């Protein structure tokens, strides 16, 4: 059993996750020691959780397009470590999905990332990941943080969530597709070649 296997077993056995185990949910993340790109989002969506495949929805299709990778590359854990802020679907909220549970990333991310020495690029998808990893270094809003993406290069890049619900944001912020996405593709390609 590898250290990553032990971490997964501990995560499943954690009393805080008993509700997920009772629901038949597996923790939804992938990681191998040779991974080059870390992808940190908020939490699995319902469809992804039910299928057991991270980002298995329209958001994931959009995200893979932004990254410039195939499904095979994206789901290869020797290339991408997909480690959300919460490992289980948190349920619905008044608008969209509920946020990731507090304390989950603080408890598990240090153990997981200690086993991933080859990460060259960390992609922070959405405000929860950005708040946790960028702390006071982030902008006053998600838009400001993403617009200032160059400030976090070359090791990190913040993105807006690729949800279809964010169509209005994209209409108001065409610079994202024009500036951020091309740079993201270059960074991902370089990280995967390293």
Buried (B, 14 or more C-beta within 10 A) or exposed (E): EEEBEEBBEEBBEBEEBEEBBEEEBBBBBBBBBBBBBBBBBBBBBEBBBEEEBBBBBBBBEBBBEBBBBEEEBBBBBEBBBBBBBBBBBBEEEEEEBBBBBEEBBEEBBEBBBEBBEBBBBBBBBBBBBBBBBBEEEBBEEBBEBBBBBEEBEEEBBBBBBBBEEBEEBBEEBEEBEEBBBEEBBEBBEEBBEE
